[in-house]
Amino acid sequence: MFNRLVATIVAGAVVIAATAPPARAQSGEQLSLIRDTEVEAIIRTFGTPLWKAAGLEPSSVRVILVNDRALNAFVAQGQTLFINTGTLIRSESANQLMGVMAHETGHMAGGHLSRAPEAYRNAIFTSLLAVALGVAGAVAGGGGAIGAAAATGGMSIAQRQIFAFTRSQEQAADQAGVTFLDQIGQSSRGFLQFMEILSHKEVLSSIQQDPYLRTHPLTSERIEFLRNHVAHSPYSNAPTPPEFERLHRRMRAKLAAFMDPPAHTLDAWSPRDPSLDARYARAIALYRIPDLAAAVPLIDGLIRDYPKDPYFHELRGQMLFENGRLAEALPSYREAVALKPDAALIRIDLAHLELEMNDASLVADAGNQLNLAERSEPDQPDLWRQLAVAYGRGNQLGMASMALSQQALLEGRRFDARDQARRALRLLPVGSPGWLKAQDVETQALRERE
């Protein structure tokens, strides 16, 4: 379900850049994160060949969507790829998006994040040393002006060190990225096109610039390197797999339809356009109005043409569920899960629907769906909230408290997490799986509180 979970995190709480945090992280603003099984799967389809070429295990790479129309992408915490929805929508081809992802893969493969703290420490040491020398000069009789000049000079030197480090990391990521693209037989032309588009925006003020320019500083050497590579690579004219371009068009249509005003989407996609993308976008826009009388026939038509597509069944279920037609939504969600059994987020939505139907015969299946989803999505607060409901209806009060403790911990409510965990410990058999989970939550909540 697109936008089924919108979370915010304080950007400063995590390292969210390849080599330097974006301006937003420095100011402590928040990132809005969204989840969508289909979009995440498409990004992984593009990224998996690149990650394998880089020697990374694809299953270890996390993909996180940032709900932001600006152009940006960055890596964090080793192998976590953050990518703005704006980058996905505004990229003009799958090849352009793969170029951006190849560059970020270069940062991951090069371990640039692990080297960044050392560069920052060295720069800070340079600055502090200059300040110390300035203070020493002032004490020796040079006066405060010498100390201020030394401090200013030290900061300037530190900034130059950081910028030099960042430029070298960006150049290294470019080199690695085009190498990975060559290894999988894909052109780097899209990456060059993307960077040339950005180069035209460098003249804008920092307020007007896309954040990608602030976290990935461009240089003439970088652009020239890419142009030279495209001129000589044997893969520069290699066509992008048609399936990749089809997926890219579909992803852009879906994202734009969910994020733009419905009227804009309906203007952009003609009702006379028979393509999958147009029908998909219009169905989403009409459902958002909401005009289910027009939206449901559109999605039903797509299902008739593509009966094995899980995401059309998921969207139909979402349309009906959110408009109170729960019994009609149930078969759609069940079919989506049957067609995409590894989609934990769809299982969570199915369980939510089953619990909302207040049918005692559905509670056991809801719990089963959530337990299966927990294997791959243990960090979803909504999963634990729904599990608490399922356990509560089954009169498993200890397990309900355990689930509530997990939810509270993930939401940063440490006191609630501790209290619910302690309640679970009193109610559950000592050493049982639920008891052990509650014990872990209590320990973690106390540690985070300290």
Buried (B, 14 or more C-beta within 10 A) or exposed (E): BBBBBEBEBEBBEBBBBBBBBBBBBEEEEBBBBBBBBBBBBBBBBBBBBBBBBBEBEBEEBBBBBBBBEBBBBBBBEBBBBBBBBBBBBBBEBBBBBBBBBBBBBBBBBBEBBEEBEEBBEBBBEBBEBBBBBBBEBBEEEBEEEBBEBBBBBBBEBBEEBBEEBBBEBBBBBBBBBBBBBBBBEBBBBBBBBBBEBBBEBEEEEEEEBBBBBBBBBBEEEBBEBBBEBBEEBEBBEBEBBEEBBEBBBBBBBBBBBBBBEBEEBBEBBEEEEEEBBBBBBBBBBBBBEEEBEBBBEBBEBBBEEEEEBBBBBBBBBBBBBBBEBBEBBBEBBBBBBEBBEEBBBBBBBBBBBBBBBEBEEBBEBBBBBBBBBBEBBEEBBBBBBBBBBBBBBBEBBBBBBBBBBBBBBBBEBBEBBBBBBBBBBEBBEEEEEBBBBBBBBBEBBEEEEE
